């Protein structure tokens, strides 16, 4: 079940959310160092992270599911956020070079069709970077953060889903080794927690990060046609976008 976009916004406005944003953005940029001239799309609630590509990517979009709701993003300049049906993205085939999925797969009720849709829109050499709660980590057991909602995954479960959806796995990693508590000592030492956790217990990070490449060995079925979007209606004073079919 999707969290409401206002709850996600409020989490990333908190000190702990700021730490999560910084740590995960660092890991994302470590994988995607150069996106000049590329189309970069984030799916789920990607706005805390894809802002790092502003001014560099040729095209940039934050696609947020109808069930969750959407924010107006960014706060300045043209709006790049779009309210979508997650299994019927309003994009042509093979048009996305980099696709970031965060706060996405674990809360979706249509995991396999969602992955098929990601495959459809990715370019032949496109890359998918997926961040999901780790079943072995403590973050999946805390409902005070977005990573404690939905279905956490093990690496084996993700591997099976990616293979079924015709993705070739390139690299695996973990992040968020600090405990999900808002105490000053913990947040001041977030970088130390990450370094020690990655060295001593790498498999117990709060999230799994996997990068995958689109496989082209065989088709996976006829792509679904993107449905017509409804109207995005801003809420008063909240910067939220609501869906009107």
LINMOVEN-V359687 format. One line per field, one symbol per residue. ss: DSSP state (2 for helix, 1 for strand, 0 for the rest). psi: psi as a letter, one per 30 degrees, with the letter a starting at -180 (. if undefined). burial: b if it has 9 or more other C-alpha atoms within 8 Angstrom, else e. A space follows every 10 residues. Layout:
ss=???
psi=???
burial=???
This chain:
ss=0000222222 2220222222 2222222222 2000010011 1111002222 2220001011 1111100001 1000000000 1111100100 0000011111 1100222000 2222222222 2111111111 1111000022 2000022200 0010222222 2222001111 1111100000 0002222202 2222222222 0222001111 1111000000 0000000000 1111000001 11110
psi=kklkeeeeee effleeeeee eeeeeeeefe eiejgkgljk kkkcifefef ffgkfekekk kjkkkefell ljklfkakkg kkkljfgikh klkhfkekjk jkhdeffkgh eeeeeeeeee fkleglkkjk jlkkfflfef gjgflffgla jllleeeeee eeeeghkkke kkllliflkh kikeeeefge eeeeeeefee iffglflkkk klkkkgellg lkkkkklkka kkjklkffgl klkj.
burial=eebbbeebee bbeebbbbbb bebbbeebbe eeeebeebbb bbbbbbbebb eebeeebbbb bbbbbbebbb bbbbeeeebb bbbbbbebbb eeebbbbbbb bbbbbbbbee beebbbbbbb bbbeebbbbb bbbbebbbbb ebbebbbbbb ebbbeeebbe bbbebbbbbe ebebbbbbeb eeeeebbeeb eebbebbbee bbebbbbbbb bbbbbeeeee eeeeeeeeee ebebbeeebb bbbee
